[in-house]
Amino acid sequence: MKKRILTGMLCVLLLLAGISCRTEQPQEDARPSVVVTIFPQYDFVRQIAGDLVNLTMLVQPGSEVHGFDPTFSEVSTILHADLFVYVGGESDGWVEDVLAKSERTINAIALLPLVDALEEETVEGMQAEEDDGEAPEADEHVWTSPKNAVRIVEALCDALVKLLPESERTLRDNAARYIEQLNDLDARLHAIAEGGKRNTVVFAERFPFRYLCDELHLNYYAALRGCSSNEEVSLSTVAFLIDRVRELDLDSVFYIEFSDRSIANSIAAATGCKTLLLHSCHNVSREDFDAGVTYLDLMNRNAESLKEALG
Ligand SMILES: [Zn+2]
């Protein structure tokens, strides 16, 4: 994280020193430019504003969000944005420095302050992180609860109306329609959680679903915390999860997007349970991105998986 902050700082210093960094944005585009870090806010802005804005997602589809480090050109894109949307969590700690060092005040929105933030937690059986002496971080995966998504969409809509006052009616209508769909998703997830035979889920790897499980009152066990950079899962952690699947008589174990599924497959082989995907929406594959997949598509697939797991 420190390395990322330093790189961000270096980029800004070089930009301020006048070293030219070519921006890839076509200058003739008269629409306001909205720059976002990752997929959830990309899709939220797209749902509200559609083609009314020139929208850029910094983290490329299919790439790992947690190690993202902006290039000179990407920092330049942020510095020229009419609106910049980021999470404000551990993964984009470099942003604060970019904003603080910019000569002009950047019109920026962080997602974390828009919701009731939850701290990353370590539950029983979860592999311990190397203790870096820092206080627990806020869990950044705020969008995994549709109720949080509604708050975020409301704030983004207000910000977009300021950029495009002449399109206020369209923007507010789009946001209202979208919020209705988010509320439907929330109701659907609650019905699945409340109607299920089980109320515990087991994750074979990272766990970026604190907000979703908190909202749905689901218990969970997981190998690693939400933003863990630890790739190695120990045999004792896997054994603990196998015991939980057996003890709770679960018939599914979850893996997340971009996973090689190796731990989920080991747990499935040992217990006879099946493996299911729960997509954190953190980022999407290039294929999904090009096909226009949305947050609602992914979350509705998640609802199906949860229904299968909870019975
Ligand atoms: Zn994360």
Residues whose N, C-alpha, C, O or C-beta is under 5 A from the ligand:
A	BS01	ZN	G226 C227
